[in-house]
Amino acid sequence: MSRLIVVSNRVAPTQEGRPAAGGLAIGVLDALKETGGVWFGWSGEIIGESQAPEIEKQGKVTYATVGLTRRDYDQYYRGFSNATLWPTFHYRTDLSRYDRQEYAGYLRVNTTLAKQLKAMLEPDDIIWVHDYHLLPFARALRELGVSNPIGFFLHIPFPVPEMLRTVPPHEELVKAMCSYDVLGFQTQADRQSFVDYIERGGFGTASDDGMIHAFGRVLKVGAYPIGIYPDAIASAAQQFADRKQVNTLRDAMRGRKLIMSVDRLDYSKGLVERFQAFERLLLASPNWHGRVSLVQIAPPTRSDVQTYQRIRQTLEGEAGRINGRFAQLDWTPIQYLNRKYERNLLMALFRLSQVGYVTPLRDGMNLVAKEYVASQDPEDPGVLVLSQFAGAAEQLPGALVVNPFDLTQMAEALERALSMPLPDRKARHADMMAQLRSGDLSTWRDAFLVDLRRVTTAASVTRKA
Ligand code: ADQ
């Protein structure tokens, strides 16, 4: 079987050959180990001037990482990727800015990375590129004469055409995306937004077999919802149930219900609205005073992007205000923790809680929602309150699905979740576990790679014909 080359903005740091965390890292690493291959991307380091990739071999997997110069980092990563594409693709045009030089830097870094990767490629390799930092990566490779099959998976939402058009070089970006052979999105809705952009703009047509003919190319465009390994998570949650931190929280919660939220600190995750809806619950139902706490774990990310500094300040203000308003000597309504926790420990905390409160304003998928469900005790499961704007809502109908812009509806859902009878909780949990098992992480990866390998087969058939 041909070698797999994975390209992502960050190469997951490894500890003795095991990825530190996250769905992408686990899913991709399994595939790399099977076929052998290369994982190529940014090392996370800022360096003085461009250097050749650093190579580290672990068994069949080669990690090839490069540093970015300060200018590359500012323009490609902090600028166009995270101050233009990320906000717009999450429907926050109010937070998005466009700077021509940053865009030029974004294209330049894509080209530099493509050149560095090209030197490592073999003729039979198949290439799988990840996420919004690398939309034009295939075009850069094609310009260098690379004709291997190249697939792309977008982890974040793909916006509707009107929204996308607010990014000035939208047409160039979509055209560049058509240099891939397979384009993967998280949901059918995201896939449809891409098709709509192509068709309504008169750039091409979609056919019933999932192919798109556009800009003189034919490519497969599909929805491949990313999953987790639910049974592995269930047993991790169980095994970690006796850890010190879990016992501390269990003791602190005695006689109280626990609502758990875990996110990266990001404005797309709807944390302000979440705090305010919890406040509404406390206002509407004084019987919950002293009897329920919200634990929000949110480690800061991208703290050198200004919008992230602002959301952090707003949240600290909101948590303080709500606690000041309702707290009692022996009860803090919101425990707001700005730090990372070990993954398995988080799963045990999920298992301890009665409600998983996952309400992003937009999210490609949201793995926390899936992890929350998988962590539960099937005999006494907690209830998931989930935003309709998370990709995961397409697959978790057993959740209480809410509109995160409707604070009253969210407060009502919390009330309902906190009071839900056991048979209803069990039925919803069993239903969602079945969904998680049938669409797990290997389903996601294999479905994408089958389509990408089909391109190889089709190409070789064409060559022979
Ligand atoms: P993210 O925006 O990072 O991912 P998410 O899918 O929720 O969002 O993944 C976060 C991961 O980090 C989860 O596995 C979670 O357990 C872990 N995590 C979160 N907070 C943590 C903490 N405090 N300590 C330790 N671990 C923590 C992007 C997209 C998503 C998409 C994923 C995967 O934005 O929509 O689901 O990629 O495709």
Residues whose N, C-alpha, C, O or C-beta is under 5 A from the ligand:
A	BS01	ADQ	G22 G23 H155 I156 I226 V262 D263 R264 I297 P299 R339 K340 Y341 D363 G364 M365 N366 L367 V368
